[in-house]
Amino acid sequence: LERGLKAFVKYVPRDVVRMMLSGEMESTNAMSRRVVSILFMDIAGFSSLCERVLPEHLMRLLQEYLQAMCEVIVTCRGTLDKFIGDCVMALWNAPKPLRQHER
């Protein structure tokens, strides 16, 4: 369990994990409407890069990029939503409220 939580914290803000563990945030079907900030970010020219480099080199580059982006998102109290190829989708102000999330 502890190992799984350590892996989970790489992609979800620590305070969200704490809220889940404490029961403050429960899995529920209830929804609420709120304004969120969403980020989509990808590597410019990624498709053409894929054609020019060896798969092993491309994999290392992609791993480094995705890891760096995850660290920045979590540091800025965002929530990683998903990877879409080389694209990263993240959001702020959900599931945990965050004042001035648009900054």
C-alpha positions in Angstrom: 0.0 0.0 0.0 2.8 2.4 0.9 4.6 1.7 -2.3 1.4 2.4 -4.3 0.9 5.7 -2.5 4.4 6.8 -3.2 3.8 6.2 -6.9 0.4 7.9 -6.7 1.9 11.0 -5.1 4.2 11.5 -8.2 1.1 12.4 -10.2 -1.4 13.8 -7.6 -0.7 16.7 -5.2 0.2 15.4 -1.7 -2.7 17.3 -0.1 -5.2 15.6 -2.4 -3.8 12.2 -1.4 -4.0 13.2 2.3 -7.7 14.3 1.7 -8.5 10.9 0.2 -6.8 9.0 3.0 -8.4 11.0 5.7 -11.9 10.6 4.2 -12.2 14.3 3.6 -12.5 13.5 -0.1 -14.7 10.5 -0.9 -15.3 8.8 -4.2 -18.8 9.8 -5.1 -21.1 10.3 -8.0 -21.9 13.8 -6.8 -20.6 16.6 -9.0 -20.2 20.3 -8.5 -19.7 23.1 -10.9 -16.6 25.3 -10.6 -14.2 27.3 -12.7 -10.9 25.4 -13.3 -7.7 26.2 -15.1 -6.7 23.5 -17.7 -3.3 23.1 -19.3 -2.6 21.1 -22.5 1.1 21.0 -23.3 3.0 19.0 -26.0 6.3 18.9 -27.7 6.4 21.1 -30.8 7.6 19.0 -33.8 7.2 15.7 -31.9 5.9 13.8 -34.9 8.8 14.7 -37.1 11.2 14.1 -34.3 9.9 10.5 -34.1 10.9 9.9 -37.7 14.5 11.1 -37.1 15.7 9.4 -33.9 16.1 5.9 -32.6 13.1 4.6 -30.6 15.4 4.1 -27.5 16.5 7.8 -27.6 13.0 9.0 -28.2 11.8 7.0 -25.2 14.4 8.5 -22.9 13.6 12.0 -24.2 9.8 11.5 -23.6 10.4 10.0 -20.1 12.5 13.0 -19.1 10.0 15.5 -20.5 7.0 13.8 -18.9 8.7 13.5 -15.6 9.8 17.2 -15.6 6.3 18.3 -16.5 4.7 16.2 -13.7 7.1 17.7 -11.2 6.2 21.2 -12.2 2.5 20.5 -12.2 2.6 18.9 -8.7 4.9 21.7 -7.4 2.3 24.2 -8.6 -0.4 22.3 -6.8 -2.0 21.1 -10.0 -3.5 17.7 -10.8 -2.2 15.6 -13.6 -5.2 14.4 -15.6 -3.6 12.4 -18.4 -1.0 11.9 -21.0 -2.1 11.9 -24.6 1.0 10.8 -26.5 3.5 13.6 -25.9 0.7 15.9 -24.6 0.2 16.5 -20.8 -3.2 17.5 -19.5 -3.4 19.1 -16.1 -5.9 21.1 -14.1 -6.1 23.4 -11.1 -8.9 24.1 -8.7 -10.2 20.5 -8.8 -10.5 18.2 -7.1 -9.2 20.5 -4.3 -10.1 24.1 -4.4 -7.1 26.4 -5.0 -7.3 30.2 -4.6 -5.9 32.2 -7.5 -5.5 29.0 -9.6 -5.5 31.0 -12.8 -2.0 32.4 -11.9 
